[in-house]
């Protein structure tokens, strides 16, 4: 079987799958009635009858075996109906997500200043998705456009991969339900795809921080596919492992706030760039000397040019700056009623069994640390965007910077002055990037 492609997902007629799921649900209901009639009628009469001769043994055994076949047929039909219903719901959701994202990519963002360009989405090799600018320019895409291209491509590829995994899981479940025996029903039974997906999710969750990027992405997809009940089982048993594996990583677009200063190494470094570097290193020392350890650490990370992400200590930020803590608590307070209602609805739907509901919210407005609030975080972070995510009775807070760590640019620490844009200019000259 070849890879499920983006075009396959966008164009497939899921109405036929929905009809099949409905037909099998009806079949399971009819077989349930027959099973009850056979058990309460035929079997009872056979067991209470006074048989004589050879029929005394043969007939009773035959009736019992026939009744068992009705039970097995009902279990198989119910299993197939559950698998098809779950697969239809999942694939419909992913198809809608893909269509919505494709429409969004094609429109661009006219409200941004300057407007974000429109994109074209097409099939890539081996189930991947390729996203391109609808109109190319001689200078090529800036940093923000590159980030948006990458985010759309990665997100759509993830959706296609997820749909392919659901399709494969449904095929495995259907084969096991049927047992490949046309004369003998009743083999593996399923109520949904959870029975097929939960063991794999558990296996990946146990790897925790040792999970590689591919395994983390698969675990995230399985986490989204599981029912609230199955997700609760996984969460309660492997909460720490799931967090270490990055299950709460934000899904919102991680894109630059502006076009940036140009591609890394696109300009030759000159004497002025060397001077800027010396100033930035002096600012690191000056910030550290003034007790602004986080500001110093952030600039040192930027100058280190490692290319690795930097995790900010949000709990420390909340402790240091009461205004920031209030900002976060207001976001949680504003959304917690909806989260609670969502969990209660699933709890009731699940018959009072534990459920786990993942939540994620992005603040409408970012938060800006002023120098009066806290000089350390003013220079270390400045303005930033914030996301809050969590699950069940626990959660984590994460934030992302809309730009590289450049808050020290354009500021004065003692006798050292770094002009606006000088820090980012060093990136174009082949010095530190993100």
BELKA-V492758 format. One record per residue. N is the residue number from 0. RES is the residue in three letters. D_CENTER is the distance of its C-alpha to the mean C-alpha in whole Angstrom. Layout:
N_RES_D_CENTER + N_RES_D_CENTER
This chain:
0_UNK_26 + 1_UNK_25 + 2_UNK_21 + 3_UNK_20 + 4_UNK_20 + 5_UNK_18 + 6_UNK_22 + 7_UNK_22 + 8_UNK_18 + 9_UNK_20 + 10_UNK_23 + 11_UNK_23 + 12_UNK_25 + 13_UNK_23 + 14_UNK_26 + 15_UNK_28 + 16_UNK_25 + 17_UNK_25 + 18_UNK_29 + 19_UNK_29 + 20_UNK_27 + 21_UNK_29 + 22_UNK_32 + 23_UNK_31 + 24_UNK_30 + 25_UNK_34 + 26_UNK_35 + 27_UNK_34 + 28_UNK_36 + 29_UNK_39 + 30_UNK_39 + 31_UNK_38 + 32_UNK_42 + 33_UNK_43 + 34_UNK_42 + 35_UNK_44 + 36_UNK_47 + 37_UNK_47 + 38_UNK_47 + 39_UNK_49 + 40_UNK_51 + 41_UNK_52 + 42_UNK_51 + 43_UNK_53 + 44_UNK_56 + 45_UNK_56 + 46_UNK_56 + 47_UNK_59 + 48_UNK_61 + 49_UNK_64 + 50_UNK_64 + 51_UNK_67 + 52_UNK_67 + 53_UNK_65 + 54_UNK_63 + 55_UNK_62 + 56_UNK_60 + 57_UNK_58 + 58_UNK_58 + 59_UNK_56 + 60_UNK_53 + 61_UNK_53 + 62_UNK_52 + 63_UNK_49 + 64_UNK_48 + 65_UNK_48 + 66_UNK_46 + 67_UNK_43 + 68_UNK_43 + 69_UNK_42 + 70_UNK_39 + 71_UNK_38 + 72_UNK_37 + 73_UNK_36 + 74_UNK_33 + 75_UNK_32 + 76_UNK_32 + 77_UNK_30 + 78_UNK_28 + 79_UNK_28 + 80_UNK_27 + 81_UNK_24 + 82_UNK_22 + 83_UNK_23 + 84_UNK_22 + 85_UNK_19 + 86_UNK_18 + 87_UNK_20 + 88_UNK_17 + 89_UNK_14 + 90_UNK_16 + 91_UNK_17 + 92_UNK_14 + 93_UNK_12 + 94_UNK_16 + 95_UNK_16 + 96_UNK_12 + 97_UNK_14 + 98_UNK_17 + 99_UNK_16 + 100_UNK_15 + 101_UNK_18 + 102_UNK_20 + 103_UNK_19 + 104_UNK_19 + 105_UNK_23 + 106_UNK_24 + 107_UNK_23 + 108_UNK_23 + 109_UNK_27 + 110_UNK_27 + 111_UNK_26 + 112_UNK_29 + 113_UNK_29 + 114_UNK_28 + 115_UNK_24 + 116_UNK_25 + 117_UNK_24 + 118_UNK_23 + 119_UNK_23 + 120_UNK_21 + 121_UNK_22 + 122_UNK_21 + 123_UNK_21 + 124_UNK_22 + 125_UNK_21 + 126_UNK_18 + 127_UNK_17 + 128_UNK_17 + 129_UNK_20 + 130_UNK_20 + 131_UNK_23 + 132_UNK_25 + 133_UNK_27 + 134_UNK_30 + 135_UNK_31 + 136_UNK_33 + 137_UNK_35 + 138_UNK_34 + 139_UNK_30 + 140_UNK_27 + 141_UNK_27 + 142_UNK_24 + 143_UNK_22 + 144_UNK_22 + 145_UNK_21 + 146_UNK_18 + 147_UNK_17 + 148_UNK_18 + 149_UNK_16 + 150_UNK_13 + 151_UNK_14 + 152_UNK_15 + 153_UNK_11 + 154_UNK_9 + 155_UNK_12 + 156_UNK_12 + 157_UNK_9 + 158_UNK_10 + 159_UNK_13 + 160_UNK_12 + 161_UNK_10 + 162_UNK_13 + 163_UNK_16 + 164_UNK_14 + 165_UNK_15 + 166_UNK_18 + 167_UNK_19 + 168_UNK_19 + 169_UNK_21 + 170_UNK_23 + 171_UNK_24 + 172_UNK_24 + 173_UNK_26 + 174_UNK_28 + 175_UNK_29 + 176_UNK_29 + 177_UNK_32 + 178_UNK_33 + 179_UNK_35 + 180_UNK_38 + 181_UNK_40 + 182_UNK_42 + 183_UNK_40 + 184_UNK_38 + 185_UNK_35 + 186_UNK_33 + 187_UNK_30 + 188_UNK_28 + 189_UNK_25 + 190_UNK_24 + 191_UNK_20 + 192_UNK_18 + 193_UNK_17 + 194_UNK_20 + 195_UNK_19 + 196_UNK_16 + 197_UNK_16 + 198_UNK_19 + 199_UNK_16 + 200_UNK_14 + 201_UNK_16 + 202_UNK_18 + 203_UNK_15 + 204_UNK_14 + 205_UNK_18 + 206_UNK_18 + 207_UNK_16 + 208_UNK_17 + 209_UNK_19 + 210_UNK_16 + 211_UNK_16 + 212_UNK_13 + 213_UNK_13 + 214_UNK_13 + 215_UNK_10 + 216_UNK_8 + 217_UNK_9 + 218_UNK_9 + 219_UNK_5 + 220_UNK_6 + 221_UNK_9 + 222_UNK_8 + 223_UNK_7 + 224_UNK_10 + 225_UNK_12 + 226_UNK_15 + 227_UNK_15 + 228_UNK_18 + 229_UNK_17 + 230_UNK_14 + 231_UNK_16 + 232_UNK_18 + 233_UNK_16 + 234_UNK_15 + 235_UNK_19 + 236_UNK_20 + 237_UNK_18 + 238_UNK_16 + 239_UNK_17 + 240_UNK_16 + 241_UNK_13 + 242_UNK_13 + 243_UNK_15 + 244_UNK_12 + 245_UNK_10 + 246_UNK_8 + 247_UNK_8 + 248_UNK_7 + 249_UNK_8 + 250_UNK_6 + 251_UNK_9 + 252_UNK_12 + 253_UNK_13 + 254_UNK_17 + 255_UNK_20 + 256_UNK_22 + 257_UNK_25 + 258_UNK_27 + 259_UNK_27 + 260_UNK_31 + 261_UNK_30 + 262_UNK_29 + 263_UNK_30 + 264_UNK_33 + 265_UNK_34 + 266_UNK_37 + 267_UNK_40 + 268_UNK_40 + 269_UNK_44 + 270_UNK_46 + 271_UNK_44 + 272_UNK_40 + 273_UNK_42 + 274_UNK_44 + 275_UNK_40 + 276_UNK_39 + 277_UNK_42 + 278_UNK_41 + 279_UNK_37 + 280_UNK_38 + 281_UNK_41 + 282_UNK_39 + 283_UNK_37 + 284_UNK_40 + 285_UNK_41 + 286_UNK_38 + 287_UNK_38 + 288_UNK_42 + 289_UNK_41 + 290_UNK_39 + 291_UNK_36 + 292_UNK_34 + 293_UNK_30 + 294_UNK_31 + 295_UNK_33 + 296_UNK_30 + 297_UNK_28 + 298_UNK_31 + 299_UNK_32 + 300_UNK_28 + 301_UNK_28 + 302_UNK_32 + 303_UNK_31 + 304_UNK_29 + 305_UNK_26 + 306_UNK_23 + 307_UNK_21 + 308_UNK_19 + 309_UNK_21 + 310_UNK_19 + 311_UNK_21 + 312_UNK_23 + 313_UNK_22 + 314_UNK_24 + 315_UNK_27 + 316_UNK_26 + 317_UNK_26 + 318_UNK_29 + 319_UNK_31 + 320_UNK_31 + 321_UNK_31 + 322_UNK_30 + 323_UNK_27 + 324_UNK_26 + 325_UNK_28 + 326_UNK_25 + 327_UNK_22 + 328_UNK_24 + 329_UNK_25 + 330_UNK_21 + 331_UNK_20 + 332_UNK_23 + 333_UNK_23 + 334_UNK_20 + 335_UNK_20 + 336_UNK_23 + 337_UNK_20 + 338_UNK_18 + 339_UNK_21 + 340_UNK_22 + 341_UNK_18 + 342_UNK_19 + 343_UNK_22 + 344_UNK_22 + 345_UNK_20 + 346_UNK_22 + 347_UNK_25 + 348_UNK_24 + 349_UNK_23 + 350_UNK_27 + 351_UNK_26 + 352_UNK_24 + 353_UNK_22 + 354_UNK_18 + 355_UNK_15 + 356_UNK_13 + 357_UNK_10 + 358_UNK_11 + 359_UNK_10 + 360_UNK_13 + 361_UNK_15 + 362_UNK_18 + 363_UNK_20 + 364_UNK_23 + 365_UNK_22 + 366_UNK_25 + 367_UNK_28 + 368_UNK_30 + 369_UNK_33 + 370_UNK_36 + 371_UNK_38 + 372_UNK_35 + 373_UNK_34 + 374_UNK_35 + 375_UNK_33 + 376_UNK_30 + 377_UNK_32 + 378_UNK_32 + 379_UNK_29 + 380_UNK_26 + 381_UNK_28 + 382_UNK_26 + 383_UNK_22 + 384_UNK_19 + 385_UNK_17 + 386_UNK_14 + 387_UNK_14 + 388_UNK_11 + 389_UNK_12 + 390_UNK_13 + 391_UNK_16 + 392_UNK_19 + 393_UNK_17 + 394_UNK_15 + 395_UNK_15 + 396_UNK_16 + 397_UNK_15 + 398_UNK_16 + 399_UNK_17 + 400_UNK_20 + 401_UNK_20 + 402_UNK_23 + 403_UNK_24 + 404_UNK_26 + 405_UNK_29 + 406_UNK_30 + 407_UNK_34 + 408_UNK_35 + 409_UNK_37 + 410_UNK_38 + 411_UNK_41 + 412_UNK_42 + 413_UNK_45 + 414_UNK_47 + 415_UNK_44 + 416_UNK_43 + 417_UNK_40 + 418_UNK_40 + 419_UNK_37 + 420_UNK_35 + 421_UNK_37 + 422_UNK_34 + 423_UNK_31 + 424_UNK_34 + 425_UNK_35 + 426_UNK_31 + 427_UNK_33 + 428_UNK_36 + 429_UNK_34 + 430_UNK_33 + 431_UNK_30 + 432_UNK_27 + 433_UNK_24
